[in-house]
Amino acid sequence: MNSHLERGSVLPIQELPCRIVLPRGFRTSAYPMGTELGEKRILMSFSFGRRNPPGDESLMPSARALARARSRNRNPILGGFGCPIIVEGRRDLETLRALGFDGPIELVNRGWSQSRLIAHLHDQYGRKNPFDGGASVMLMMDWDRTGKRLHERLRVRMRSLDMSIDDSTRRVLMRSMAMKGSTVEGLKTHVNELNPLIDTVDPPPSGFF
């Protein structure tokens, strides 16, 4: 029997082995064909709608959180809400770009005082996002000791100005990536595994990538 089955392949049932073990993504249906007694054929087809993406399944919680953040960060012209992500440094920015984030990303380490940075974020993005009424910024500091201290200082100062803050992505990463690293930059090691997973939750705009 030909072991290479293509989409839409039709085989007489007598040509199939007694026990068939199909990979995920295959569907089978048996139905009579013609009028001869006992004649059946098996239609075997790949399900191209939602295939299980490659990659480490333990990364899926992180991928889902990053997908939601990427969707909110996306330029409104492309269907997002333009919600900025605040990260520590340029390498963090480069990592998010590698993960498909195309919206505004603001750096903490830019040579400004913290007071000036907070004032800039408040003036630029306000208290709430103008498109969906949600958080005006997403905080994504590292989850090491330094990042935790910085996150808390920024969070307290921004909330004192009634700014709505979303740090849910960071909280998920803290839990699900604890054994894989403690920095946003460290996600770059997993870009090839994360991107297909993220894309299943947040498909890139057509023609964008």
Backbone hydrogen bonds in HBPLUS format (Angstrom, degrees):
<---DONOR---> <-ACCEPTOR-->    atom                        ^
c    i                          cat <-CA-CA->   ^        H-A-AA   ^      H-
h    n   atom  resd res      DA  || num        DHA   H-A  angle D-A-AA Bond
n    s   type  num  typ     dist DA aas  dist angle  dist       angle   num
A0009-SER N   A0006-GLU O   3.03 MM   3  5.51 149.6  2.12 142.9 138.3     1
A0044-MET N   A0009-SER O   3.47 MM  35  6.01 177.2  2.47 171.2 171.8     2
A0042-ILE N   A0011-LEU O   3.18 MM  31  5.77 164.5  2.21 161.1 163.0     3
A0015-GLU N   A0012-PRO O   3.03 MM   3  5.62 154.7  2.10 115.7 123.2     4
A0013-ILE N   A0040-LYS O   3.20 MM  27  5.89 160.2  2.24 149.2 145.5     5
A0016-LEU N   A0013-ILE O   3.08 MM   3  5.37 162.2  2.11 110.4 116.0     6
A0026-PHE N   A0023-PRO O   3.31 MM   3  6.13 154.7  2.38 140.5 141.3     7
A0047-SER N   A0025-GLY O   2.68 MM  22  5.12 141.5  1.83 149.7 163.0     8
A0027-ARG N   A0045-SER O   3.20 MM  18  5.81 151.4  2.28 153.7 162.1     9
A0043-LEU N   A0029-SER O   3.29 MM  14  5.74 173.2  2.29 160.5 160.1    10
A0039-GLU N   A0036-GLU O   3.15 MM   3  5.68 165.7  2.17 130.2 132.1    11
A0059-LEU N   A0056-ASP O   2.95 MM   3  5.59 161.6  1.99 117.7 123.9    12
A0060-MET N   A0057-GLU O   3.07 MM   3  5.39 165.2  2.09 112.1 116.8    13
A0063-ALA N   A0059-LEU O   2.85 MM   4  6.08 156.7  1.90 154.6 162.6    14
A0064-ARG N   A0060-MET O   2.87 MM   4  6.07 160.2  1.91 157.8 161.2    15
A0065-ALA N   A0061-PRO O   3.13 MM   4  6.34 162.2  2.16 145.1 149.7    16
A0066-LEU N   A0062-SER O   2.86 MM   4  6.05 162.1  1.89 153.3 158.7    17
A0067-ALA N   A0063-ALA O   2.82 MM   4  5.94 147.8  1.92 144.1 153.4    18
A0068-ARG N   A0064-ARG O   3.06 MM   4  6.35 157.7  2.11 148.8 153.1    19
A0069-ALA N   A0065-ALA O   3.07 MM   4  6.32 159.5  2.11 146.1 152.0    20
A0070-ARG N   A0066-LEU O   2.77 MM   4  5.92 155.7  1.83 147.1 154.4    21
A0071-SER N   A0067-ALA O   2.94 MM   4  6.11 153.4  2.01 146.4 153.0    22
A0072-ARG N   A0068-ARG O   3.13 MM   4  6.41 160.1  2.17 147.3 151.6    23
A0073-ASN N   A0069-ALA O   2.90 MM   4  6.03 149.5  1.99 146.9 156.2    24
A0074-ARG N   A0070-ARG O   3.03 MM   4  6.03 133.3  2.25 140.0 150.2    25
A0081-PHE N   A0072-ARG O   3.24 MM   9  4.97 144.3  2.38 112.0 121.5    26
A0083-CYS N   A0072-ARG O   2.99 MM  11  5.67 169.1  2.00 138.9 136.2    27
A0082-GLY N   A0074-ARG O   2.86 MM   8  5.26 151.8  1.94 150.5 148.0    28
A0078-LEU N   A0075-ASN O   2.79 MM   3  5.41 145.9  1.90 119.4 129.2    29
A0080-GLY N   A0075-ASN O   3.24 MM   5  5.22 165.2  2.27 123.3 119.3    30
A0079-GLY N   A0076-PRO O   3.01 MM   3  4.91 165.2  2.03 107.3 109.0    31
A0138-MET N   A0084-PRO O   2.86 MM  54  6.15 149.9  1.95 157.1 166.3    32
A0085-ILE N   A0104-PRO O   3.13 MM  19  6.61 150.5  2.22 140.8 147.0    33
A0106-GLU N   A0085-ILE O   2.85 MM  21  6.14 154.5  1.91 150.1 158.8    34
A0086-ILE N   A0138-MET O   2.76 MM  52  6.07 164.9  1.78 166.9 169.4    35
A0140-MET N   A0086-ILE O   2.91 MM  54  5.74 155.3  1.98 160.6 161.4    36
A0087-VAL N   A0106-GLU O   2.97 MM  19  6.32 164.3  2.00 174.1 177.3    37
A0108-VAL N   A0087-VAL O   2.89 MM  21  6.21 142.8  2.03 151.7 163.3    38
A0109-ASN N   A0088-GLU O   2.86 MM  21  5.72 165.3  1.88 161.4 162.8    39
A0092-ASP N   A0089-GLY O   3.14 MM   3  5.45 128.2  2.42 102.8 115.6    40
A0093-LEU N   A0089-GLY O   3.21 MM   4  6.62 153.7  2.28 145.5 153.0    41
A0094-GLU N   A0090-ARG O   2.88 MM   4  6.22 159.1  1.92 152.9 158.2    42
A0095-THR N   A0091-ARG O   3.00 MM   4  6.17 147.2  2.11 137.8 146.3    43
A0096-LEU N   A0092-ASP O   3.05 MM   4  6.40 159.7  2.10 152.4 156.7    44
A0097-ARG N   A0093-LEU O   2.95 MM   4  6.26 156.7  2.00 152.3 159.3    45
A0098-ALA N   A0094-GLU O   2.98 MM   4  6.20 150.9  2.07 141.1 148.9    46
A0099-LEU N   A0095-THR O   3.08 MM   4  6.41 126.7  2.38 136.2 150.5    47
A0099-LEU N   A0096-LEU O   3.01 MM   3  4.91 133.5  2.24  93.2 106.7    48
A0101-PHE N   A0096-LEU O   3.02 MM   5  5.50 164.8  2.05 149.3 144.7    49
A0100-GLY N   A0097-ARG O   2.97 MM   3  5.12 159.3  2.01 109.5 112.6    50
A0110-ARG N   A0108-VAL O   3.06 MM   2  5.86 120.4  2.43 110.5  94.4    51
A0117-LEU N   A0113-SER O   3.03 MM   4  6.33 159.4  2.08 150.8 156.7    52
A0118-ILE N   A0114-GLN O   2.94 MM   4  6.14 167.2  1.96 153.0 155.7    53
A0119-ALA N   A0115-SER O   3.02 MM   4  6.18 160.9  2.06 146.6 152.1    54
A0120-HIS N   A0116-ARG O   2.93 MM   4  6.13 155.2  1.99 147.1 154.0    55
A0121-LEU N   A0117-LEU O   2.94 MM   4  6.25 163.0  1.97 156.1 160.0    56
A0122-HIS N   A0118-ILE O   2.93 MM   4  6.12 159.4  1.97 150.6 156.5    57
A0123-ASP N   A0119-ALA O   2.92 MM   4  6.06 164.5  1.94 149.6 154.1    58
A0124-GLN N   A0120-HIS O   2.85 MM   4  5.90 155.9  1.91 149.5 156.7    59
A0125-TYR N   A0121-LEU O   2.92 MM   4  5.74 159.9  1.96 143.9 149.1    60
A0126-GLY N   A0122-HIS O   2.88 MM   4  4.83 142.2  2.03 126.2 133.5    61
A0164-SER N   A0127-ARG O   2.86 MM  37  5.64 165.5  1.88 145.1 148.2    62
A0129-ASN N   A0134-GLY O   2.91 MM   5  5.29 167.5  1.93 136.9 141.1    63
A0133-GLY N   A0129-ASN O   2.89 MM   4  4.92 136.3  2.09 138.1 145.5    64
A0136-SER N   A0164-SER O   2.87 MM  28  5.55 139.3  2.04 131.5 139.3    65
A0166-ASP N   A0137-VAL O   3.00 MM  29  6.29 155.0  2.07 153.2 160.6    66
A0139-LEU N   A0166-ASP O   2.99 MM  27  6.23 140.9  2.15 136.0 148.1    67
A0143-TRP N   A0182-SER O   3.05 MM  39  5.21 141.8  2.20 128.5 139.4    68
A0148-LYS N   A0144-ASP O   2.91 MM   4  6.09 153.7  1.98 154.6 161.6    69
A0149-ARG N   A0145-ARG O   3.19 MM   4  6.47 160.5  2.23 148.7 152.7    70
A0150-LEU N   A0146-THR O   3.01 MM   4  6.25 166.8  2.03 154.1 157.9    71
A0151-HIS N   A0147-GLY O   2.82 MM   4  5.88 161.3  1.85 148.0 153.8    72
A0152-GLU N   A0148-LYS O   3.07 MM   4  6.22 161.0  2.10 146.3 150.6    73
A0153-ARG N   A0149-ARG O   3.08 MM   4  6.35 160.8  2.12 151.0 155.9    74
A0154-LEU N   A0150-LEU O   3.00 MM   4  6.21 171.4  2.01 158.6 160.6    75
A0155-ARG N   A0151-HIS O   2.89 MM   4  5.97 162.9  1.92 150.7 156.4    76
A0156-VAL N   A0152-GLU O   3.03 MM   4  6.12 167.2  2.04 149.6 152.4    77
A0157-ARG N   A0153-ARG O   3.11 MM   4  6.27 165.0  2.13 149.2 153.5    78
A0158-MET N   A0154-LEU O   2.90 MM   4  6.00 161.6  1.93 155.3 160.3    79
A0159-ARG N   A0155-ARG O   2.98 MM   4  6.05 159.5  2.02 147.6 153.7    80
A0160-SER N   A0156-VAL O   3.06 MM   4  6.19 136.1  2.26 137.6 148.9    81
A0161-LEU N   A0158-MET O   3.01 MM   3  5.30 148.6  2.11 103.7 113.4    82
A0163-MET N   A0158-MET O   3.10 MM   5  5.45 161.2  2.13 145.4 142.1    83
A0162-ASP N   A0159-ARG O   2.92 MM   3  4.72 158.4  1.97 107.2 108.6    84
A0171-ARG N   A0167-ASP O   3.14 MM   4  6.44 154.5  2.20 147.7 155.0    85
A0172-VAL N   A0168-SER O   3.06 MM   4  6.35 153.9  2.13 148.7 154.8    86
A0173-LEU N   A0169-THR O   2.95 MM   4  6.23 164.1  1.98 154.1 158.6    87
A0174-MET N   A0170-ARG O   2.86 MM   4  6.07 152.8  1.94 149.7 157.2    88
A0175-ARG N   A0171-ARG O   3.34 MM   4  6.59 149.6  2.44 139.0 145.0    89
A0175-ARG N   A0172-VAL O   3.12 MM   3  5.32 122.1  2.47  99.3 112.8    90
A0176-SER N   A0172-VAL O   2.84 MM   4  6.04 174.3  1.85 168.8 166.9    91
A0177-MET N   A0173-LEU O   2.87 MM   4  5.22 151.8  1.95 137.1 143.0    92
A0180-LYS N   A0177-MET O   2.89 MM   3  5.04 152.4  1.97 109.4 118.6    93
A0181-GLY N   A0177-MET O   3.04 MM   4  6.03 129.1  2.31 165.0 172.2    94
A0186-GLY N   A0183-THR O   3.20 MM   3  5.15 127.7  2.49  91.4 104.4    95
A0187-LEU N   A0184-VAL O   2.98 MM   3  5.55 156.8  2.03 115.3 122.4    96
A0188-LYS N   A0185-GLU O   3.05 MM   3  5.84 163.6  2.08 121.0 125.9    97
A0189-THR N   A0186-GLY O   3.24 MM   3  5.90 156.1  2.30 115.1 119.9    98
A0190-HIS N   A0187-LEU O   2.86 MM   3  5.39 147.6  1.97 113.5 123.2    99
A0191-VAL N   A0188-LYS O   3.33 MM   3  5.07 171.5  2.33 104.0 104.8   100
A0193-GLU N   A0190-HIS O   3.07 MM   3  5.37 130.3  2.33 106.0 119.1   101
A0194-LEU N   A0190-HIS O   2.77 MM   4  5.89 162.9  1.80 163.4 169.5   102
A0195-ASN N   A0191-VAL O   2.92 MM   4  5.79 172.8  1.93 155.2 156.7   103
A0197-LEU N   A0194-LEU O   3.01 MM   3  5.22 114.9  2.45 104.1 120.6   104
A0198-ILE N   A0194-LEU O   2.79 MM   4  5.99 164.0  1.82 166.3 172.0   105
A0199-ASP N   A0195-ASN O   2.91 MM   4  6.04 159.7  1.95 151.9 157.5   106
A0200-THR N   A0197-LEU O   3.23 MM   3  5.39 137.3  2.42  98.1 109.2   107
A0201-VAL N   A0198-ILE O   3.05 MM   3  5.45 136.2  2.25 107.4 118.7   108
A0202-ASP N   A0198-ILE O   2.80 MM   4  5.95 165.7  1.82 160.2 165.3   109
A0208-PHE N   A0205-PRO O   2.94 MM   3  5.39 157.6  1.99 140.8 138.7   110
